[in-house]
Every structure is written in C-alpha cells, then in structure tokens.
C-alpha cells in the first residue's frame, strides 16, 4: 500500500474513532455513588445526579467536592477510553519516533 493510501486509511479510522467517542458515555462517581457525572468522549457533561440525601444546606461544600471528584473520575475514564481506542487504531501502523499518535 502506498503512503497516500495509508494516510487515507488512517484518516478514515480517525474519523470513525472520533464519531464513536462522541457517542460513548462514561460515568464517574464519588461518595460511594451518591454523586455521578456522565461525560461523552468529547468531555462534554451529559448529566449530573446527586442523591437527595445530600441536598441540605449544611452539606453544600461536601456536595461541591463530590461533584468535582465525580467529574475527575469520569474525565479519567474518558482519557483511558481515548487511549485504548487510539492504541487499537494505530496497531500495525508505522510509528514516527518522538511523535505519539494519541
């Protein structure tokens, strides 16, 4: 396969990966599941769920911390999914030294 065909094939795979990641949703949790955040593969927040037992004025700061922790958990899962899919996509492709594909 010539370099142009390889490039076209790689671009097609990258487009398919981006579309799949847009549709993929991951859930991050904190507080033993009392707070959850769902992100898509583009790191866009799709939903936030807070257990009603946390919704008291005295718990506001704790709820804020749990939301941040749940978002970080979801963000880390998205990054792992991107790395995993990128690794699958680039399997067998020649690597350019010093230049990661993802």
MIVOBA-756776 format. One record per residue (C-alpha): residue in one letter; residue number from 1; x, y, z. Coordinates in Angstrom, 2 decimals, padded with zeros to 5 digits. Layout:
<rs>
<res->A | n->NUM | xx->X | yy->Y | zz->Z>
...
</rs>
This chain:
<rs>
<res->X | n->1 | xx->000.00 | yy->000.00 | zz->000.00>
<res->X | n->2 | xx->001.42 | yy->003.39 | zz->-000.94>
<res->X | n->3 | xx->001.82 | yy->006.22 | zz->001.60>
<res->X | n->4 | xx->-001.19 | yy->008.13 | zz->000.24>
<res->X | n->5 | xx->-003.44 | yy->005.11 | zz->000.70>
<res->X | n->6 | xx->-002.07 | yy->004.55 | zz->004.20>
<res->X | n->7 | xx->-002.80 | yy->008.17 | zz->005.08>
<res->X | n->8 | xx->-006.34 | yy->007.94 | zz->003.71>
<res->X | n->9 | xx->-006.90 | yy->004.75 | zz->005.68>
<res->X | n->10 | xx->-005.60 | yy->006.36 | zz->008.87>
<res->X | n->11 | xx->-007.79 | yy->009.45 | zz->008.38>
<res->X | n->12 | xx->-010.86 | yy->007.27 | zz->007.87>
<res->X | n->13 | xx->-010.06 | yy->005.36 | zz->011.06>
<res->X | n->14 | xx->-009.55 | yy->008.61 | zz->012.96>
<res->X | n->15 | xx->-012.92 | yy->009.96 | zz->011.80>
<res->X | n->16 | xx->-014.63 | yy->006.72 | zz->012.84>
<res->X | n->17 | xx->-012.89 | yy->006.90 | zz->016.22>
<res->X | n->18 | xx->-013.99 | yy->010.49 | zz->016.79>
<res->X | n->19 | xx->-017.59 | yy->009.61 | zz->015.96>
<res->X | n->20 | xx->-017.51 | yy->006.58 | zz->018.25>
<res->X | n->21 | xx->-016.07 | yy->008.67 | zz->021.07>
<res->X | n->22 | xx->-018.77 | yy->011.32 | zz->020.65>
<res->X | n->23 | xx->-021.37 | yy->008.61 | zz->021.17>
<res->X | n->24 | xx->-019.53 | yy->006.88 | zz->024.02>
<res->X | n->25 | xx->-020.61 | yy->007.87 | zz->027.51>
<res->X | n->26 | xx->-018.73 | yy->007.18 | zz->030.73>
<res->X | n->27 | xx->-019.94 | yy->007.58 | zz->034.28>
<res->X | n->28 | xx->-017.79 | yy->008.92 | zz->037.07>
<res->X | n->29 | xx->-018.85 | yy->008.53 | zz->040.67>
<res->X | n->30 | xx->-017.90 | yy->009.77 | zz->044.10>
<res->X | n->31 | xx->-019.19 | yy->009.41 | zz->047.63>
<res->X | n->32 | xx->-019.92 | yy->005.70 | zz->047.12>
<res->X | n->33 | xx->-022.22 | yy->006.55 | zz->044.22>
<res->X | n->34 | xx->-024.05 | yy->009.43 | zz->045.90>
<res->X | n->35 | xx->-022.88 | yy->011.76 | zz->043.11>
<res->X | n->36 | xx->-022.39 | yy->010.76 | zz->039.49>
<res->X | n->37 | xx->-021.36 | yy->012.63 | zz->036.36>
<res->X | n->38 | xx->-021.75 | yy->011.32 | zz->032.81>
<res->X | n->39 | xx->-019.40 | yy->012.62 | zz->030.11>
<res->X | n->40 | xx->-019.19 | yy->011.78 | zz->026.44>
<res->X | n->41 | xx->-015.94 | yy->011.09 | zz->024.65>
<res->X | n->42 | xx->-015.53 | yy->014.78 | zz->023.88>
<res->X | n->43 | xx->-015.52 | yy->015.56 | zz->027.63>
<res->X | n->44 | xx->-018.96 | yy->017.17 | zz->027.42>
<res->X | n->45 | xx->-021.11 | yy->016.80 | zz->030.54>
<res->X | n->46 | xx->-024.25 | yy->014.86 | zz->029.69>
<res->X | n->47 | xx->-025.75 | yy->014.57 | zz->033.18>
<res->X | n->48 | xx->-025.15 | yy->015.07 | zz->036.89>
<res->X | n->49 | xx->-027.00 | yy->013.08 | zz->039.53>
<res->X | n->50 | xx->-026.98 | yy->013.94 | zz->043.23>
<res->X | n->51 | xx->-028.58 | yy->011.71 | zz->045.84>
<res->X | n->52 | xx->-031.37 | yy->013.69 | zz->047.55>
<res->X | n->53 | xx->-029.95 | yy->012.83 | zz->050.99>
<res->X | n->54 | xx->-027.06 | yy->015.22 | zz->050.24>
<res->X | n->55 | xx->-029.28 | yy->018.20 | zz->049.46>
<res->X | n->56 | xx->-029.19 | yy->020.05 | zz->052.75>
<res->X | n->57 | xx->-027.68 | yy->023.49 | zz->053.31>
<res->X | n->58 | xx->-025.14 | yy->022.08 | zz->055.74>
<res->X | n->59 | xx->-023.78 | yy->019.70 | zz->053.08>
<res->X | n->60 | xx->-023.28 | yy->022.23 | zz->050.25>
<res->X | n->61 | xx->-019.48 | yy->022.26 | zz->050.41>
<res->X | n->62 | xx->-019.31 | yy->018.47 | zz->050.58>
<res->X | n->63 | xx->-021.65 | yy->018.15 | zz->047.56>
<res->X | n->64 | xx->-019.47 | yy->020.56 | zz->045.59>
<res->X | n->65 | xx->-016.39 | yy->018.47 | zz->046.41>
<res->X | n->66 | xx->-018.20 | yy->015.27 | zz->045.43>
<res->X | n->67 | xx->-019.24 | yy->016.77 | zz->042.08>
<res->X | n->68 | xx->-015.63 | yy->017.73 | zz->041.35>
<res->X | n->69 | xx->-014.44 | yy->014.25 | zz->042.33>
<res->X | n->70 | xx->-017.09 | yy->012.56 | zz->040.15>
<res->X | n->71 | xx->-016.14 | yy->014.78 | zz->037.21>
<res->X | n->72 | xx->-012.46 | yy->013.90 | zz->037.64>
<res->X | n->73 | xx->-013.35 | yy->010.20 | zz->037.76>
<res->X | n->74 | xx->-015.38 | yy->010.47 | zz->034.55>
<res->X | n->75 | xx->-012.67 | yy->012.56 | zz->032.87>
<res->X | n->76 | xx->-010.03 | yy->009.94 | zz->033.70>
<res->X | n->77 | xx->-012.27 | yy->007.21 | zz->032.26>
<res->X | n->78 | xx->-012.75 | yy->009.19 | zz->029.03>
<res->X | n->79 | xx->-008.99 | yy->009.66 | zz->028.71>
<res->X | n->80 | xx->-008.46 | yy->005.92 | zz->029.23>
<res->X | n->81 | xx->-011.08 | yy->005.11 | zz->026.59>
<res->X | n->82 | xx->-009.46 | yy->007.51 | zz->024.11>
<res->X | n->83 | xx->-006.02 | yy->006.00 | zz->024.74>
<res->X | n->84 | xx->-007.36 | yy->002.46 | zz->024.40>
<res->X | n->85 | xx->-009.20 | yy->003.17 | zz->021.15>
<res->X | n->86 | xx->-006.24 | yy->005.11 | zz->019.76>
<res->X | n->87 | xx->-003.96 | yy->002.21 | zz->020.58>
<res->X | n->88 | xx->-006.27 | yy->-000.22 | zz->018.77>
<res->X | n->89 | xx->-006.49 | yy->002.06 | zz->015.77>
<res->X | n->90 | xx->-002.75 | yy->002.55 | zz->015.45>
<res->X | n->91 | xx->-001.87 | yy->-001.14 | zz->015.83>
<res->X | n->92 | xx->000.35 | yy->-002.17 | zz->012.95>
<res->X | n->93 | xx->000.90 | yy->001.40 | zz->011.78>
<res->X | n->94 | xx->004.47 | yy->002.63 | zz->011.45>
<res->X | n->95 | xx->005.47 | yy->004.95 | zz->014.28>
<res->X | n->96 | xx->007.38 | yy->008.16 | zz->013.82>
<res->X | n->97 | xx->009.99 | yy->008.43 | zz->016.60>
<res->X | n->98 | xx->009.06 | yy->011.06 | zz->019.14>
<res->X | n->99 | xx->005.56 | yy->011.60 | zz->017.74>
<res->X | n->100 | xx->002.71 | yy->009.84 | zz->019.53>
<res->X | n->101 | xx->-000.41 | yy->009.08 | zz->017.51>
<res->X | n->102 | xx->-002.61 | yy->009.90 | zz->020.53>
</rs>
